[in-house]
């Protein structure tokens, strides 16, 4: 089943609202009073909607295999819940929910009971829920449906931005932002200034833990201290190069050939590894002192889910299959396999326990002035590299059976990145059947 962007947005809004209803009912029954447990002020929990849309896009190939569908939904939803919990913790330095009192919990953010529940709900939405809601959508005239969906999406975006501001304790906004928000909501000046404060009070009632005192972080004035943007960018860059080198050597040892494993048209960069290392660092940074088995389990599960999602998204965007594990035992739709999931787990342990401390210390030794200058030069280069690579891959796919180049930029791309060069850069890229 193929979805339009408007349909996916509509499903996101529907499932976000249903998720809010579930959370609110449970919270109200538990606290014996009405409790809005959503991160945003409005009646929606975006984690439900985003998870449902991810499942609809990435797991549709598993519809006819219920067991794998349940496993996929459970893993994806559990990963989303854990990632969201970690993100909110980094946002406010505290847990927004805690399952530590439940059996079979992991890190206090996820537990077996809820993972099973998410698996069942996810499988139900893919097999029955999505088709039901799409049928209802088609009863609404298309222009009217678009207005409703995108109008609601804008409201949700603004509400979420306010909630992020409240979580960060941003109480003083720029005059332009306040004026825009007043016009949009048709509110008085005084009420406009109190919006963030109102959201903060609501969030403190729903999640009292976020008001606890945050532990101060000692700063020594070195470049890229802690786990911020500059540190993560350099880790991303290093991981891109090391990932490309690792895969190149692995292919040589196993297949007996040298082949390009780069994700980009300029340079030996595997961005799948780069983004994986950034995610692993962000999510495991506070767990780096925990036992190896803890890190291995997280790396195995999240690495497999990450690789599966990357496979689906690159196929949808570029119309190419960049890897296929159909010939390896215990594979899932050729996108992931158990052996490589274990590799992800081992890589997570090696990274966070051995490599990260050494690389982190090395990065912090870069002189601050040159560190900032080099970071932004390389960031611009990587951004341009990614943009050109995306355009070249799109043209590579279109040339296979689409119309000839018409505009000037298409001719430039086709001249500099013809089929021969693209096949050399992406030797394993195959058209989608």
C-alpha positions as a Markdown table, in Angstrom:
| # | Residue | x | y | z |
|---|---|---|---|---|
| 1 | Unk | 0.0 | 0.0 | 0.0 |
| 2 | Unk | 1.4 | 3.4 | -1.0 |
| 3 | Unk | 0.6 | 6.5 | 0.9 |
| 4 | Unk | 0.6 | 10.2 | 0.0 |
| 5 | Unk | 2.2 | 12.7 | 2.3 |
| 6 | Unk | -1.2 | 14.1 | 3.2 |
| 7 | Unk | -2.5 | 10.6 | 4.1 |
| 8 | Unk | 0.5 | 9.9 | 6.2 |
| 9 | Unk | 0.1 | 13.2 | 8.0 |
| 10 | Unk | -3.6 | 12.4 | 8.6 |
| 11 | Unk | -2.7 | 9.0 | 10.0 |
| 12 | Unk | -0.1 | 10.7 | 12.3 |
| 13 | Unk | -2.7 | 13.1 | 13.7 |
| 14 | Unk | -5.3 | 10.3 | 14.2 |
| 15 | Unk | -3.0 | 7.9 | 16.0 |
| 16 | Unk | -1.5 | 10.8 | 18.0 |
| 17 | Unk | -5.0 | 11.6 | 19.2 |
| 18 | Unk | -5.8 | 8.0 | 20.0 |
| 19 | Unk | -2.5 | 7.7 | 21.9 |
| 20 | Unk | -3.4 | 10.8 | 23.9 |
| 21 | Unk | -6.8 | 9.3 | 24.8 |
| 22 | Unk | -5.1 | 6.1 | 26.0 |
| 23 | Unk | -2.5 | 8.0 | 28.1 |
| 24 | Unk | -5.1 | 10.4 | 29.5 |
| 25 | Unk | -7.5 | 7.7 | 30.5 |
| 26 | Unk | -4.8 | 5.7 | 32.2 |
| 27 | Unk | -3.4 | 8.8 | 34.0 |
| 28 | Unk | -6.8 | 9.9 | 35.1 |
| 29 | Unk | -7.7 | 6.5 | 36.5 |
| 30 | Unk | -4.4 | 6.3 | 38.3 |
| 31 | Unk | -4.4 | 9.8 | 39.8 |
| 32 | Unk | -8.2 | 10.0 | 40.4 |
| 33 | Unk | -8.3 | 13.3 | 38.5 |
| 34 | Unk | -8.0 | 14.5 | 34.9 |
| 35 | Unk | -4.3 | 14.3 | 33.8 |
| 36 | Unk | -3.0 | 15.5 | 30.5 |
| 37 | Unk | 0.0 | 13.2 | 30.0 |
| 38 | Unk | 0.9 | 14.5 | 26.6 |
| 39 | Unk | 4.1 | 16.4 | 26.0 |
| 40 | Unk | 2.1 | 19.0 | 24.1 |
| 41 | Unk | -0.8 | 20.9 | 25.5 |
| 42 | Unk | -3.3 | 19.8 | 22.8 |
| 43 | Unk | -5.0 | 16.3 | 22.7 |
| 44 | Unk | -2.2 | 14.4 | 21.0 |
| 45 | Unk | 0.9 | 12.3 | 21.9 |
| 46 | Unk | 3.1 | 12.5 | 18.9 |
| 47 | Unk | 5.2 | 9.4 | 19.8 |
| 48 | Unk | 2.1 | 7.3 | 19.0 |
| 49 | Unk | 1.5 | 9.0 | 15.6 |
| 50 | Unk | 5.2 | 9.0 | 14.6 |
| 51 | Unk | 5.6 | 5.4 | 15.5 |
| 52 | Unk | 2.4 | 4.4 | 13.6 |
| 53 | Unk | 3.6 | 6.2 | 10.5 |
| 54 | Unk | 7.0 | 4.7 | 10.7 |
| 55 | Unk | 5.4 | 1.3 | 11.0 |
| 56 | Unk | 3.1 | 1.9 | 8.0 |
| 57 | Unk | 6.0 | 3.0 | 5.8 |
| 58 | Unk | 8.8 | 0.6 | 6.9 |
| 59 | Unk | 6.9 | -2.6 | 7.8 |
| 60 | Unk | 4.3 | -2.9 | 5.1 |
| 61 | Unk | 6.3 | -5.7 | 3.4 |
| 62 | Unk | 5.6 | -7.8 | 6.5 |
| 63 | Unk | 1.8 | -7.7 | 6.4 |
| 64 | Unk | 1.6 | -11.3 | 5.2 |
| 65 | Unk | 3.9 | -12.6 | 7.8 |
| 66 | Unk | 2.2 | -12.0 | 11.2 |
| 67 | Unk | 5.0 | -13.3 | 13.4 |
| 68 | Unk | 7.6 | -11.0 | 11.8 |
| 69 | Unk | 5.1 | -8.2 | 11.7 |
| 70 | Unk | 4.6 | -8.5 | 15.5 |
| 71 | Unk | 8.4 | -8.6 | 16.1 |
| 72 | Unk | 9.0 | -5.6 | 13.8 |
| 73 | Unk | 6.2 | -3.5 | 15.4 |
| 74 | Unk | 7.4 | -4.4 | 18.9 |
| 75 | Unk | 11.1 | -3.6 | 18.1 |
| 76 | Unk | 10.3 | -0.4 | 16.3 |
| 77 | Unk | 7.8 | 0.9 | 18.9 |
| 78 | Unk | 10.1 | -0.1 | 21.8 |
| 79 | Unk | 13.0 | 1.7 | 20.1 |
| 80 | Unk | 10.9 | 4.8 | 19.6 |
| 81 | Unk | 9.8 | 4.8 | 23.2 |
| 82 | Unk | 13.4 | 4.4 | 24.4 |
| 83 | Unk | 14.8 | 7.0 | 22.0 |
| 84 | Unk | 12.0 | 9.5 | 23.0 |
| 85 | Unk | 12.7 | 8.9 | 26.7 |
| 86 | Unk | 16.5 | 9.4 | 26.2 |
| 87 | Unk | 15.8 | 12.6 | 24.1 |
| 88 | Unk | 13.5 | 14.1 | 26.8 |
| 89 | Unk | 16.1 | 13.2 | 29.4 |
| 90 | Unk | 18.8 | 15.1 | 27.5 |
| 91 | Unk | 16.3 | 17.9 | 27.1 |
| 92 | Unk | 15.7 | 18.3 | 30.8 |
| 93 | Unk | 18.2 | 15.9 | 32.5 |
| 94 | Unk | 15.4 | 13.9 | 34.1 |
| 95 | Unk | 13.3 | 10.9 | 33.3 |
| 96 | Unk | 9.7 | 11.7 | 32.2 |
| 97 | Unk | 8.5 | 8.2 | 32.9 |
| 98 | Unk | 10.0 | 5.4 | 34.9 |
| 99 | Unk | 9.2 | 1.6 | 34.6 |
| 100 | Unk | 11.9 | 0.6 | 37.1 |
| 101 | Unk | 9.1 | -0.8 | 39.4 |
| 102 | Unk | 7.9 | -3.2 | 36.6 |
| 103 | Unk | 9.3 | -6.6 | 35.9 |
| 104 | Unk | 11.5 | -7.1 | 32.8 |
| 105 | Unk | 12.1 | -3.4 | 32.5 |
| 106 | Unk | 15.2 | -2.0 | 30.7 |
| 107 | Unk | 16.7 | 1.3 | 31.7 |
| 108 | Unk | 13.4 | 2.3 | 33.3 |
| 109 | Unk | 12.2 | 3.5 | 29.9 |
| 110 | Unk | 10.9 | 0.3 | 28.3 |
| 111 | Unk | 9.5 | -3.0 | 29.7 |
| 112 | Unk | 8.4 | -6.3 | 28.3 |
| 113 | Unk | 4.7 | -5.8 | 29.1 |
| 114 | Unk | 4.4 | -2.6 | 27.1 |
| 115 | Unk | 6.6 | -3.9 | 24.3 |
| 116 | Unk | 4.2 | -6.8 | 23.8 |
| 117 | Unk | 1.3 | -4.3 | 23.9 |
| 118 | Unk | 2.9 | -2.0 | 21.3 |
| 119 | Unk | 3.6 | -5.0 | 19.1 |
| 120 | Unk | -0.1 | -6.1 | 19.1 |
| 121 | Unk | -1.4 | -2.5 | 18.6 |
| 122 | Unk | 1.1 | -1.9 | 15.8 |
| 123 | Unk | 0.3 | -5.1 | 14.0 |
| 124 | Unk | -3.4 | -4.3 | 14.3 |
| 125 | Unk | -3.0 | -0.8 | 12.9 |
| 126 | Unk | -1.0 | -2.0 | 9.9 |
| 127 | Unk | -3.3 | -4.9 | 9.0 |
| 128 | Unk | -6.7 | -3.2 | 9.8 |
| 129 | Unk | -6.4 | 0.4 | 11.2 |
| 130 | Unk | -4.6 | 2.1 | 8.3 |
| 131 | Unk | -7.0 | 0.8 | 5.6 |
| 132 | Unk | -10.0 | 1.8 | 7.8 |
| 133 | Unk | -8.8 | 5.4 | 8.3 |
| 134 | Unk | -7.8 | 5.7 | 4.7 |
| 135 | Unk | -11.3 | 4.7 | 3.7 |
| 136 | Unk | -12.8 | 7.3 | 6.0 |
| 137 | Unk | -10.3 | 9.9 | 4.6 |
| 138 | Unk | -11.6 | 9.3 | 1.1 |
| 139 | Unk | -15.1 | 10.2 | 2.1 |
| 140 | Unk | -13.9 | 13.8 | 2.7 |
| 141 | Unk | -13.5 | 16.0 | -0.5 |
| 142 | Unk | -9.8 | 16.1 | -1.2 |
| 143 | Unk | -9.4 | 19.9 | -1.1 |
| 144 | Unk | -11.2 | 20.1 | 2.2 |
| 145 | Unk | -9.2 | 17.1 | 3.6 |
| 146 | Unk | -5.9 | 18.8 | 2.7 |
| 147 | Unk | -7.0 | 22.0 | 4.4 |
| 148 | Unk | -8.0 | 20.2 | 7.6 |
| 149 | Unk | -4.9 | 18.0 | 7.7 |
| 150 | Unk | -2.3 | 20.7 | 7.1 |
| 151 | Unk | -4.1 | 23.2 | 9.2 |
| 152 | Unk | -4.0 | 20.8 | 12.1 |
| 153 | Unk | -0.4 | 19.9 | 11.4 |
| 154 | Unk | 0.6 | 23.6 | 11.7 |
| 155 | Unk | -1.2 | 23.9 | 15.0 |
| 156 | Unk | 0.5 | 20.7 | 16.3 |
| 157 | Unk | 3.9 | 22.1 | 15.2 |
| 158 | Unk | 3.4 | 25.4 | 17.0 |
| 159 | Unk | 2.1 | 23.6 | 20.1 |
| 160 | Unk | 5.1 | 21.3 | 20.2 |
| 161 | Unk | 7.5 | 24.2 | 19.8 |
| 162 | Unk | 5.9 | 25.8 | 22.8 |
| 163 | Unk | 6.2 | 22.7 | 24.8 |
| 164 | Unk | 9.9 | 22.4 | 23.9 |
| 165 | Unk | 10.3 | 26.0 | 25.0 |
| 166 | Unk | 8.6 | 25.2 | 28.3 |
| 167 | Unk | 10.8 | 22.1 | 28.8 |
| 168 | Unk | 13.9 | 24.2 | 28.3 |
| 169 | Unk | 12.5 | 26.9 | 30.6 |
| 170 | Unk | 12.5 | 29.5 | 27.8 |
| 171 | Unk | 10.2 | 32.0 | 29.3 |
| 172 | Unk | 11.3 | 35.1 | 27.5 |
| 173 | Unk | 10.5 | 35.0 | 23.8 |
| 174 | Unk | 11.5 | 37.3 | 21.0 |
| 175 | Unk | 8.9 | 40.1 | 20.2 |
| 176 | Unk | 8.5 | 38.8 | 16.7 |
| 177 | Unk | 7.6 | 35.3 | 17.9 |
| 178 | Unk | 5.2 | 36.7 | 20.5 |
| 179 | Unk | 3.4 | 38.9 | 17.9 |
| 180 | Unk | 3.2 | 36.0 | 15.4 |
| 181 | Unk | 1.7 | 33.7 | 18.1 |
| 182 | Unk | -0.8 | 36.4 | 19.2 |
| 183 | Unk | -2.0 | 36.9 | 15.7 |
| 184 | Unk | -2.3 | 33.2 | 15.0 |
| 185 | Unk | -4.3 | 32.5 | 18.2 |
| 186 | Unk | -6.2 | 35.9 | 18.2 |
| 187 | Unk | -5.2 | 36.3 | 21.9 |
| 188 | Unk | -4.5 | 39.4 | 23.9 |
| 189 | Unk | -1.0 | 40.7 | 24.5 |
| 190 | Unk | -1.1 | 39.6 | 28.2 |
| 191 | Unk | -2.3 | 36.1 | 27.4 |
| 192 | Unk | 0.3 | 35.7 | 24.7 |
| 193 | Unk | 3.1 | 36.4 | 27.2 |
| 194 | Unk | 1.7 | 33.8 | 29.6 |
| 195 | Unk | 1.4 | 30.9 | 27.1 |
| 196 | Unk | 4.8 | 29.4 | 27.8 |
| 197 | Unk | 4.2 | 29.8 | 31.5 |
| 198 | Unk | 0.9 | 28.0 | 31.2 |
| 199 | Unk | 2.5 | 25.2 | 29.3 |
| 200 | Unk | 5.2 | 24.9 | 31.9 |
| 201 | Unk | 2.7 | 24.7 | 34.8 |
| 202 | Unk | 0.8 | 22.0 | 32.9 |
| 203 | Unk | 3.9 | 20.0 | 32.3 |
| 204 | Unk | 5.0 | 20.3 | 35.9 |
| 205 | Unk | 1.7 | 18.8 | 37.0 |
| 206 | Unk | 1.8 | 16.0 | 34.6 |
| 207 | Unk | 5.5 | 15.3 | 35.1 |
| 208 | Unk | 6.6 | 16.6 | 38.6 |
| 209 | Unk | 10.1 | 15.1 | 38.1 |
| 210 | Unk | 11.1 | 17.7 | 35.6 |
| 211 | Unk | 11.1 | 20.4 | 38.3 |
| 212 | Unk | 13.9 | 18.7 | 40.2 |
| 213 | Unk | 17.2 | 20.4 | 40.5 |
| 214 | Unk | 19.6 | 19.7 | 37.6 |
| 215 | Unk | 23.1 | 18.6 | 38.4 |
| 216 | Unk | 25.6 | 21.3 | 37.4 |
| 217 | Unk | 28.1 | 20.3 | 34.7 |
| 218 | Unk | 31.7 | 21.3 | 35.3 |
| 219 | Unk | 33.3 | 23.1 | 32.3 |
| 220 | Unk | 37.0 | 23.5 | 31.8 |
| 221 | Unk | 36.9 | 25.5 | 28.6 |
| 222 | Unk | 38.1 | 22.9 | 26.2 |
| 223 | Unk | 36.9 | 22.5 | 22.6 |
| 224 | Unk | 33.9 | 20.2 | 22.2 |
| 225 | Unk | 33.4 | 19.4 | 25.8 |
| 226 | Unk | 30.7 | 17.0 | 26.9 |
| 227 | Unk | 28.4 | 15.6 | 24.3 |
| 228 | Unk | 27.3 | 18.6 | 22.3 |
| 229 | Unk | 27.1 | 19.6 | 18.6 |
| 230 | Unk | 30.9 | 20.0 | 18.0 |
| 231 | Unk | 31.8 | 16.7 | 19.6 |
| 232 | Unk | 29.0 | 14.8 | 17.8 |
| 233 | Unk | 29.9 | 16.3 | 14.4 |
| 234 | Unk | 33.5 | 15.2 | 14.7 |
| 235 | Unk | 32.4 | 11.8 | 15.9 |
| 236 | Unk | 30.1 | 11.6 | 12.9 |
| 237 | Unk | 32.9 | 12.5 | 10.5 |
| 238 | Unk | 35.3 | 10.0 | 12.0 |
| 239 | Unk | 32.7 | 7.3 | 12.0 |
| 240 | Unk | 31.8 | 7.9 | 8.4 |
| 241 | Unk | 35.5 | 7.4 | 7.4 |
| 242 | Unk | 36.1 | 4.4 | 9.7 |
| 243 | Unk | 32.8 | 2.8 | 8.6 |
| 244 | Unk | 33.7 | 3.1 | 5.0 |
| 245 | Unk | 37.2 | 1.7 | 5.6 |
| 246 | Unk | 35.8 | -1.2 | 7.7 |
| 247 | Unk | 33.2 | -2.2 | 5.0 |
| 248 | Unk | 35.8 | -1.9 | 2.3 |
| 249 | Unk | 38.2 | -4.3 | 4.0 |
| 250 | Unk | 35.4 | -6.6 | 5.0 |
| 251 | Unk | 34.3 | -6.9 | 1.4 |
| 252 | Unk | 37.9 | -7.6 | 0.3 |
| 253 | Unk | 38.3 | -10.4 | 2.9 |
| 254 | Unk | 34.9 | -12.0 | 2.3 |
| 255 | Unk | 34.2 | -11.4 | -1.4 |
| 256 | Unk | 37.8 | -11.0 | -2.7 |
| 257 | Unk | 37.2 | -7.7 | -4.4 |
| 258 | Unk | 37.8 | -4.1 | -3.7 |
| 259 | Unk | 34.6 | -2.0 | -4.0 |
| 260 | Unk | 33.4 | 1.4 | -3.0 |
| 261 | Unk | 31.3 | 1.4 | 0.2 |
| 262 | Unk | 30.8 | 5.2 | 0.3 |
| 263 | Unk | 27.4 | 6.8 | 0.7 |
| 264 | Unk | 28.5 | 10.0 | -0.9 |
| 265 | Unk | 29.9 | 11.0 | -4.3 |
| 266 | Unk | 32.9 | 12.8 | -2.9 |
| 267 | Unk | 35.2 | 11.1 | -0.4 |
| 268 | Unk | 35.1 | 7.8 | 1.6 |
| 269 | Unk | 32.1 | 8.5 | 3.8 |
| 270 | Unk | 29.6 | 6.0 | 5.0 |
| 271 | Unk | 26.9 | 8.2 | 6.5 |
| 272 | Unk | 24.9 | 5.1 | 7.7 |
| 273 | Unk | 27.8 | 4.5 | 10.1 |
| 274 | Unk | 28.1 | 8.2 | 10.9 |
| 275 | Unk | 24.5 | 8.6 | 12.0 |
| 276 | Unk | 24.6 | 5.3 | 13.8 |
| 277 | Unk | 27.5 | 6.4 | 15.9 |
| 278 | Unk | 25.9 | 9.8 | 16.6 |
| 279 | Unk | 22.7 | 8.0 | 17.8 |
| 280 | Unk | 24.7 | 5.5 | 19.8 |
| 281 | Unk | 26.7 | 8.2 | 21.5 |
| 282 | Unk | 23.6 | 10.3 | 22.3 |
| 283 | Unk | 21.6 | 7.3 | 23.6 |
| 284 | Unk | 24.4 | 5.4 | 25.4 |
| 285 | Unk | 26.4 | 8.4 | 26.7 |
| 286 | Unk | 25.0 | 8.1 | 30.2 |
| 287 | Unk | 25.1 | 4.3 | 30.1 |
| 288 | Unk | 28.8 | 4.1 | 29.2 |
| 289 | Unk | 29.7 | 2.8 | 32.7 |
| 290 | Unk | 27.0 | 0.1 | 32.7 |
| 291 | Unk | 27.9 | -3.6 | 32.1 |
| 292 | Unk | 28.9 | -4.7 | 28.6 |
| 293 | Unk | 25.8 | -6.9 | 28.2 |
| 294 | Unk | 23.6 | -3.9 | 28.7 |
| 295 | Unk | 25.3 | -2.0 | 25.9 |
| 296 | Unk | 25.4 | -5.1 | 23.7 |
| 297 | Unk | 21.6 | -5.7 | 24.0 |
| 298 | Unk | 20.8 | -2.1 | 23.2 |
| 299 | Unk | 23.2 | -2.1 | 20.3 |
| 300 | Unk | 21.8 | -5.3 | 18.9 |
| 301 | Unk | 18.1 | -4.2 | 19.0 |
| 302 | Unk | 18.5 | -0.6 | 18.0 |
| 303 | Unk | 21.2 | -1.4 | 15.4 |
| 304 | Unk | 18.9 | -3.9 | 13.7 |
| 305 | Unk | 15.9 | -1.5 | 13.8 |
| 306 | Unk | 18.1 | 1.4 | 12.5 |
| 307 | Unk | 19.4 | -0.7 | 9.6 |
| 308 | Unk | 15.9 | -1.9 | 8.7 |
| 309 | Unk | 14.5 | 1.7 | 8.7 |
| 310 | Unk | 17.5 | 2.9 | 6.6 |
| 311 | Unk | 17.0 | 0.2 | 4.1 |
| 312 | Unk | 13.3 | 1.0 | 3.6 |
| 313 | Unk | 13.8 | 4.8 | 3.5 |
| 314 | Unk | 16.6 | 4.7 | 1.0 |
| 315 | Unk | 14.6 | 2.4 | -1.2 |
| 316 | Unk | 11.6 | 4.7 | -1.1 |
| 317 | Unk | 13.6 | 7.9 | -1.7 |
| 318 | Unk | 16.1 | 6.7 | -4.3 |
| 319 | Unk | 14.3 | 3.7 | -5.8 |
| 320 | Unk | 17.4 | 1.5 | -5.2 |
| 321 | Unk | 18.3 | -1.5 | -3.0 |
| 322 | Unk | 21.7 | -0.8 | -1.5 |
| 323 | Unk | 22.1 | -4.1 | 0.4 |
| 324 | Unk | 20.3 | -7.4 | 0.3 |
| 325 | Unk | 20.8 | -10.1 | 2.9 |
| 326 | Unk | 18.3 | -12.6 | 1.4 |
| 327 | Unk | 21.1 | -15.1 | 1.1 |
| 328 | Unk | 22.0 | -15.0 | 4.8 |
| 329 | Unk | 20.1 | -17.1 | 7.3 |
| 330 | Unk | 17.8 | -15.5 | 9.8 |
| 331 | Unk | 17.2 | -12.4 | 7.6 |
| 332 | Unk | 14.2 | -10.2 | 7.7 |
| 333 | Unk | 12.9 | -9.3 | 4.2 |
| 334 | Unk | 16.6 | -9.1 | 3.1 |
| 335 | Unk | 17.0 | -5.8 | 5.0 |
| 336 | Unk | 18.6 | -7.1 | 8.3 |
| 337 | Unk | 19.8 | -10.4 | 9.6 |
| 338 | Unk | 20.6 | -11.8 | 13.0 |
| 339 | Unk | 24.4 | -12.1 | 12.5 |
| 340 | Unk | 24.7 | -8.4 | 11.5 |
| 341 | Unk | 22.5 | -7.4 | 14.4 |
| 342 | Unk | 25.0 | -9.1 | 16.7 |
| 343 | Unk | 27.7 | -7.1 | 14.9 |
| 344 | Unk | 25.8 | -3.9 | 15.8 |
| 345 | Unk | 25.8 | -5.0 | 19.4 |
| 346 | Unk | 29.5 | -5.8 | 19.4 |
| 347 | Unk | 30.2 | -2.5 | 17.6 |
| 348 | Unk | 28.2 | -0.6 | 20.3 |
| 349 | Unk | 30.3 | -2.1 | 23.1 |
| 350 | Unk | 33.6 | -1.5 | 21.3 |
| 351 | Unk | 32.5 | 2.1 | 20.5 |
| 352 | Unk | 31.2 | 3.3 | 23.8 |
| 353 | Unk | 33.6 | 1.4 | 26.0 |
| 354 | Unk | 36.9 | 1.6 | 24.1 |
| 355 | Unk | 36.9 | 4.0 | 21.1 |
| 356 | Unk | 34.6 | 6.8 | 22.4 |
| 357 | Unk | 36.7 | 7.8 | 25.4 |
| 358 | Unk | 39.9 | 7.9 | 23.3 |
| 359 | Unk | 38.4 | 9.8 | 20.4 |
| 360 | Unk | 36.6 | 12.2 | 22.8 |
| 361 | Unk | 39.8 | 13.0 | 24.5 |
| 362 | Unk | 41.6 | 13.5 | 21.2 |
| 363 | Unk | 38.8 | 15.8 | 19.8 |
| 364 | Unk | 39.0 | 18.0 | 23.0 |
| 365 | Unk | 42.7 | 18.5 | 22.4 |
| 366 | Unk | 42.0 | 20.5 | 19.1 |
| 367 | Unk | 42.6 | 24.2 | 19.7 |
| 368 | Unk | 39.3 | 25.9 | 20.2 |
| 369 | Unk | 39.7 | 28.6 | 17.5 |
| 370 | Unk | 40.8 | 26.1 | 14.8 |
| 371 | Unk | 38.3 | 23.6 | 16.1 |
| 372 | Unk | 35.4 | 25.9 | 15.4 |
| 373 | Unk | 36.7 | 27.0 | 12.0 |
| 374 | Unk | 37.4 | 23.5 | 10.8 |
| 375 | Unk | 34.0 | 22.3 | 12.1 |
| 376 | Unk | 32.0 | 24.7 | 10.1 |
| 377 | Unk | 34.2 | 24.3 | 6.9 |
| 378 | Unk | 33.7 | 20.6 | 7.1 |
| 379 | Unk | 30.0 | 20.9 | 8.0 |
| 380 | Unk | 29.4 | 23.0 | 4.9 |
| 381 | Unk | 31.4 | 20.5 | 2.8 |
| 382 | Unk | 29.4 | 17.5 | 4.1 |
| 383 | Unk | 26.1 | 19.3 | 3.7 |
| 384 | Unk | 26.9 | 20.1 | 0.0 |
| 385 | Unk | 28.3 | 16.6 | -0.5 |
| 386 | Unk | 25.0 | 15.0 | 0.8 |
| 387 | Unk | 22.9 | 17.4 | -1.3 |
| 388 | Unk | 24.8 | 16.6 | -4.5 |
| 389 | Unk | 24.8 | 12.9 | -3.7 |
| 390 | Unk | 21.0 | 12.9 | -3.2 |
| 391 | Unk | 20.5 | 14.7 | -6.5 |
| 392 | Unk | 22.9 | 12.4 | -8.3 |
| 393 | Unk | 21.1 | 9.3 | -7.0 |
| 394 | Unk | 17.7 | 10.7 | -8.0 |
| 395 | Unk | 18.9 | 11.4 | -11.5 |
| 396 | Unk | 20.6 | 7.9 | -11.6 |
| 397 | Unk | 17.2 | 6.4 | -10.9 |
| 398 | Unk | 15.3 | 8.6 | -13.3 |
| 399 | Unk | 17.7 | 7.9 | -16.1 |
| 400 | Unk | 17.0 | 4.2 | -15.9 |
| 401 | Unk | 13.6 | 4.6 | -17.4 |
| 402 | Unk | 12.4 | 8.1 | -17.1 |
| 403 | Unk | 12.4 | 11.2 | -19.3 |
| 404 | Unk | 15.7 | 12.7 | -20.6 |
| 405 | Unk | 17.3 | 15.6 | -18.8 |
| 406 | Unk | 15.5 | 18.9 | -19.6 |
| 407 | Unk | 16.8 | 21.6 | -17.2 |
| 408 | Unk | 20.3 | 22.9 | -17.0 |
| 409 | Unk | 21.1 | 21.4 | -13.6 |
| 410 | Unk | 19.9 | 18.0 | -14.8 |
| 411 | Unk | 22.4 | 18.1 | -17.7 |
| 412 | Unk | 25.2 | 19.1 | -15.3 |
| 413 | Unk | 24.5 | 16.2 | -12.9 |
| 414 | Unk | 24.2 | 13.7 | -15.8 |
| 415 | Unk | 27.5 | 14.9 | -17.2 |
| 416 | Unk | 29.5 | 14.8 | -14.0 |
| 417 | Unk | 27.7 | 11.7 | -12.5 |
| 418 | Unk | 26.9 | 9.5 | -15.4 |
| 419 | Unk | 25.9 | 5.8 | -15.0 |
| 420 | Unk | 29.5 | 4.5 | -15.2 |
| 421 | Unk | 30.6 | 6.7 | -12.3 |
| 422 | Unk | 27.5 | 6.0 | -10.2 |
| 423 | Unk | 27.9 | 2.3 | -10.7 |
| 424 | Unk | 31.5 | 2.6 | -9.5 |
| 425 | Unk | 30.5 | 4.6 | -6.4 |
| 426 | Unk | 27.4 | 2.4 | -5.7 |
| 427 | Unk | 28.3 | -1.1 | -7.1 |
| 428 | Unk | 25.6 | -2.9 | -5.0 |
| 429 | Unk | 22.8 | -0.5 | -5.8 |
| 430 | Unk | 20.0 | -2.4 | -7.6 |
| 431 | Unk | 16.7 | -1.0 | -9.0 |
| 432 | Unk | 13.6 | -1.9 | -7.0 |
| 433 | Unk | 11.6 | -4.7 | -8.6 |
